[in-house]
Amino acid sequence: MKSRKNGQRFLAVPYIVFLVLFVILPILIIIYYAFTDSNGYFSWQALVSFFTSTTKLSVLFVSILIGLFNTVLCLLIGYPIAYFLSNPKYNKNAMMVMLFVLPMWINFVLRTGATRDILSWIGIDSGEHPIFTTMIGMVYNYLPFTILPLYSTLLRLDKGQIEAAADLGCSPFQVFIKNIIPQSMPGIMAGAQMVFMPTMSSYVISDTMSNGKIMLFGNSIALSFNNSNWNSGSFMALIMLILVFLSMLVSKKFSKNNDYVRGGGAW
């Protein structure tokens, strides 16, 4: 028994090393730079600069709005697709799921650039319609991250509850609203979390699809680091980490049995 425990501890060593080097240490470095000045002394300069800058606060506000809008769009588009794919009547649904996954295998930058070129080819110029083209790029890139957890959750629906609701006289709409939606909430929250924060922190999509006319929070962080302003960039990265933590708390609050972690648990 003792040797078995020692073996389990040994197997955990690579995970612990990876966690320390690539998660804990970077976070500590971010916190250090966020609360020091250019000379390495403790300072509130980055915090004061952020909350007194109308430009940075407006970028954060716009990023939250675009993140929420993209999340709602992906859910509205992704839910019917996931519901269709989870229907057992269609024996080729595995191939259909693969069609939605395939674009994710292409390099992110190439995929975004190709989307911009296609829109330009059909007459939609990214420079003239920056918000529209940016949202197209956001939905295209993040829609699969909504479909997959929803599809996973919808596969595990309790069909008995659905049939019982129909037998008790509920209309198809009532069954969907009062039964199917609550059962699929873990997938909805997982999909929302996988879309909202990446949208806010994205800078490749907004930069490519709008010709640099749309500035998101990720663009602002990248700009600070590119200008060697480590303190300001680190503080904004810390804000992003706090928002990620808050989004996880919200997802956990609206989900049961921690199913939100796995989007319903089919994978």
C-alpha positions in Angstrom: 0.0 0.0 0.0 2.8 2.4 0.9 4.7 1.7 -2.4 1.4 2.3 -4.3 1.0 5.7 -2.6 4.6 6.6 -3.4 4.0 5.6 -7.1 1.0 7.9 -7.2 3.0 10.8 -5.8 5.7 10.2 -8.3 3.2 10.3 -11.2 1.9 13.6 -9.8 5.4 15.2 -10.0 5.2 16.2 -13.7 1.8 17.8 -13.2 3.0 19.7 -10.1 6.1 20.9 -12.0 4.0 22.0 -15.0 1.5 23.8 -12.7 4.2 25.7 -10.8 6.2 26.7 -13.9 3.4 27.6 -16.3 0.5 28.6 -14.0 1.6 29.7 -10.5 4.9 31.4 -11.5 3.4 33.5 -14.4 0.6 34.7 -12.1 3.1 35.7 -9.4 5.1 37.6 -12.0 2.0 39.4 -13.3 1.1 40.3 -9.7 4.7 41.6 -9.1 4.7 43.8 -12.1 1.2 45.0 -11.5 2.1 46.5 -8.2 5.5 47.8 -8.8 6.9 50.8 -10.7 9.6 50.8 -13.4 12.3 50.7 -10.7 10.9 47.6 -9.0 9.4 49.4 -6.0 5.9 48.8 -4.6 3.5 51.2 -6.3 -0.2 51.8 -7.0 0.7 53.6 -10.2 -0.7 51.0 -12.6 -4.0 50.7 -10.6 -4.5 54.5 -10.5 -3.5 54.8 -14.1 -6.1 52.2 -15.2 -9.1 53.5 -13.2 -8.4 57.1 -14.1 -8.0 56.4 -17.8 -11.3 56.8 -19.7 -9.7 55.2 -22.7 -8.8 52.0 -20.9 -12.1 51.8 -19.0 -14.0 52.4 -22.3 -12.0 49.6 -24.0 -12.9 47.3 -21.1 -16.6 48.3 -21.3 -16.7 47.7 -25.1 -14.9 44.4 -24.7 -17.5 43.2 -22.2 -20.4 44.3 -24.5 -18.8 42.5 -27.5 -18.1 39.4 -25.4 -21.7 39.3 -24.2 -23.1 39.9 -27.7 -20.8 37.2 -29.2 -21.8 34.8 -26.5 -25.5 35.3 -27.1 -25.1 35.0 -30.8 -23.1 31.7 -30.5 -25.7 30.3 -28.1 -28.6 31.2 -30.4 -26.8 29.7 -33.4 -25.1 26.8 -31.6 -28.1 25.5 -29.6 -30.3 24.5 -32.6 -27.3 23.0 -34.3 -26.3 21.0 -31.2 -29.9 19.9 -30.7 -30.1 18.7 -34.3 -26.8 16.8 -34.0 -27.9 15.1 -30.8 -31.1 13.8 -32.4 -30.8 10.0 -32.6 -32.8 10.0 -35.8 -29.8 11.2 -37.8 -27.3 8.3 -38.0 -24.6 10.5 -39.5 -24.4 13.0 -36.7 -20.9 12.0 -35.8 -19.7 13.1 -39.3 -21.7 16.3 -38.9 -19.9 17.0 -35.6 -16.6 16.4 -37.3 -17.5 19.0 -39.9 -17.8 21.6 -37.2 -14.6 20.5 -35.5 -12.4 20.5 -38.6 -12.0 24.3 -38.8 -10.5 24.2 -35.3 -7.6 22.1 -36.7 -6.5 25.0 -39.0 -4.2 27.6 -37.6 -6.1 30.4 -35.8 -4.4 33.2 -37.6 -4.8 31.6 -41.1 -8.5 30.9 -40.4 -9.2 34.5 -39.4 -7.3 35.9 -42.4 -9.1 33.6 -44.8 -12.4 34.8 -43.3 -11.5 38.4 -43.9 -10.5 37.7 -47.5 -13.7 35.8 -48.2 -15.8 38.7 -46.8 -13.7 41.2 -48.9 -14.2 39.0 -52.0 -18.0 39.2 -51.6 -17.9 42.9 -51.2 -17.8 43.4 -47.4 -14.8 45.5 -46.6 -13.4 45.2 -43.1 -12.3 48.8 -43.1 -15.8 50.1 -43.9 -17.7 47.7 -41.6 -15.3 46.9 -38.8 -17.9 45.9 -36.1 -19.8 43.6 -38.5 -16.7 41.9 -39.9 -15.3 41.5 -36.4 -18.5 39.9 -35.1 -18.4 37.5 -38.1 -14.9 36.5 -37.2 -15.8 36.1 -33.6 -18.8 33.9 -34.2 -17.0 31.8 -36.8 -14.0 31.1 -34.6 -15.9 30.5 -31.3 -19.1 28.8 -32.5 -17.6 25.3 -32.2 -16.7 26.0 -28.6 -20.4 26.5 -28.0 -21.7 23.6 -30.1 -19.5 20.9 -28.5 -20.5 21.3 -24.8 -24.1 21.8 -25.8 -24.0 18.7 -28.0 -22.4 16.8 -25.1 -25.1 17.9 -22.7 -28.0 17.3 -25.0 -26.9 13.7 -25.6 -27.5 13.0 -21.9 -31.0 14.5 -21.6 -33.4 12.5 -19.5 -35.8 11.3 -22.1 -38.2 10.0 -19.4 -38.8 13.5 -18.1 -39.5 14.8 -21.6 -42.0 12.0 -22.3 -43.6 12.5 -18.9 -44.1 16.2 -19.5 -45.6 15.5 -22.9 -48.0 12.9 -21.4 -49.1 15.4 -18.8 -50.3 17.8 -21.5 -47.4 20.2 -22.0 -47.0 21.6 -25.4 -43.7 21.1 -27.3 -42.8 24.7 -26.5 -43.5 24.2 -22.8 -41.5 21.0 -22.8 -38.6 22.8 -24.4 -38.7 25.8 -22.0 -39.4 24.0 -18.7 -37.6 20.7 -19.3 -35.0 20.7 -22.0 -33.5 24.1 -21.3 -33.0 23.4 -17.5 -31.4 20.0 -18.3 -29.1 21.6 -20.8 -28.0 24.4 -18.5 -24.6 22.9 -17.8 -23.8 22.9 -21.5 -25.1 26.4 -21.9 -22.9 27.7 -19.1 -19.9 25.8 -20.3 -20.3 27.2 -23.8 -20.9 30.7 -22.6 -17.7 30.6 -20.4 -15.7 29.2 -23.3 -16.8 32.0 -25.6 -17.1 35.1 -23.4 -13.6 35.4 -21.9 -11.7 34.4 -25.1 -13.7 37.0 -27.0 -12.8 39.7 -24.5 -9.1 38.8 -24.5 -8.9 38.3 -28.2 -6.7 40.6 -30.2 -5.9 38.7 -33.4 -9.6 38.6 -34.6 -10.3 42.2 -33.8 -7.1 43.4 -35.3 -7.4 41.3 -38.5 -11.1 41.6 -39.1 -11.3 45.4 -38.5 -8.0 46.5 -39.9 -7.1 47.7 -36.4 -10.2 49.9 -35.9 -11.7 47.8 -33.1 -9.7 47.9 -29.8 -10.5 45.1 -27.3 -9.0 44.5 -23.9 -6.6 41.9 -25.4 -5.4 44.5 -27.9 -4.8 47.0 -25.0 -2.8 44.4 -23.0 -0.7 43.5 -26.1 -0.1 47.2 -26.9 1.2 47.8 -23.4 3.6 44.9 -23.5 4.7 45.9 -27.0 5.5 49.4 -25.7 7.5 47.8 -22.8 4.9 49.1 -20.3 5.1 45.9 -18.2 3.4 47.4 -15.2 0.3 48.6 -17.0 0.1 45.5 -19.1 0.4 43.2 -16.1 -2.3 45.1 -14.2 -4.7 44.7 -17.1 -3.8 41.0 -17.3 -4.6 40.8 -13.6 -8.0 42.4 -14.3 -8.5 39.7 -16.9 -7.7 36.9 -14.5 -10.2 38.3 -12.0 -12.9 38.4 -14.7 -12.1 34.7 -15.5 -12.4 33.8 -11.9 -15.7 35.7 -11.6 -17.1 34.0 -14.7 -16.2 30.6 -13.3 -18.1 31.5 -10.1 -21.1 32.5 -12.1 -21.0 29.3 -14.1 -20.7 27.2 -10.9 -23.6 29.0 -9.3 -26.0 28.3 -12.2 -24.8 24.7 -12.7 -25.4 21.6 -10.6 -23.0 18.8 -9.5 -20.1 20.7 -11.2 -21.2 19.5 -14.6 -20.3 22.9 -16.0 -16.6 21.8 -15.8 -17.2 19.1 -18.5 -20.1 20.7 -20.4 -22.4 18.0 -19.3 -19.9 15.2 -19.0 -20.1 13.3 -22.3 -16.4 13.8 -23.0 
